[in-house]
Amino acid sequence: MLSHSFLPWQRFGRSLFGVTCLWQGQRGMEVRRFAIVGASLLFITGFASAASAADLPERSWTKAPPLVAPAFNWSGFYAGVNLGGGWYDGGNITTSSNVVSIVGPNNIVRVPVSDRSQAGITAGGLLGYNYQIDRVVLGVEADFNYVDLNSSRSGSTTVTFIDGSTGSYNFQNTSKIDWFGTVRGRIGFVPTERLLIYATGGLAYGEVKTNIVNSEAFSTGLSRLWLGSNSDVRVGWTAGAGLEYAFTGNWTLRGEYLYVDLGGSGTTATFQGTDPVESQIRYNASRENRFSIARAALSYKF
């Protein structure tokens, strides 16, 4: 009868097999443990995150602040143009003569006269600088302008003499301003950001022309003529006020009133001939050159 016996290598191999199976069983259990622990940790972490998110306040959304244009400031240089009208402010032409002392009162023909002042347009350019301190604006400005102002005193008459001859007497005295300029200071107040209310005053200058034409014509063919003409630049003063509005960041529009006083001017007419008696006669004309200007101006601020 055969009996089974295990060789030593067989017994050893079996023992290794048994140990190997045991190790593999333990390793499987460890893997399952790690999987269970990892799943638990993931579950706890997810729950905690959800709970924390539930406790956070609801997120609020805000709009971006609107773009705000920079505040307008009056400081800086500017240049512009102006257009308006002007008129003499009283003071008609005054006339005088030494004719009474030369020929006597009985030889004088009195001529009815009328005075007339003509308003005219003005146009020009300006240049200035402003400096703003809070709501106060200080500035200096210069302008140069064309103006068409005329003032006159004139008259005419016809006389019949004892001998039947006639004489025609005519005279015209005129005063005219063709241009003027000013150099002024300005001080203003800014009630709102873009509105400037200001007063202004300073130096004024301008050209004043004065003319005299006195003529006598007789039916006998005799004629006499006295002429006088003068043109000079007068210097005086000006004052006024205005409103100015900045309708963009660079452009402004204003309305302005100026009173201008260039002082007095005049001329003397002399006889245009050789008669010794008539050559002694002088005719004088003068006036005070005071006028007003009302104008609008468009300026560009640099």
ABEGO torsion letter per residue (X at the ends): XBBBBBBAAAAAAAAAAAAAAAAAAAAAAAAAAAAAAAAAAAAAAAAAAAAAAAABBBBBBBBBBBBBBBBBBABEBBBBBBBBBBBBBEGBBBBBBAAAAAAEAAABBBBBBBBBBBBBBBBBBBBBBBBBBEABBBBBBBBBBBBBBBBBBBBBBBBBBAAGBBBBBBBBBBBBBABBBBBBBBBBBBABAABBBBBBBEBBBBBBBBBBBBBBBBAAGBBBBBBBBBBBBBBBBBBBBBBBBBABAABBBBBBBBBBBAEBBBBBBBBBBABAAAAABBBBBBBBBBBBBBBBBBBBBX
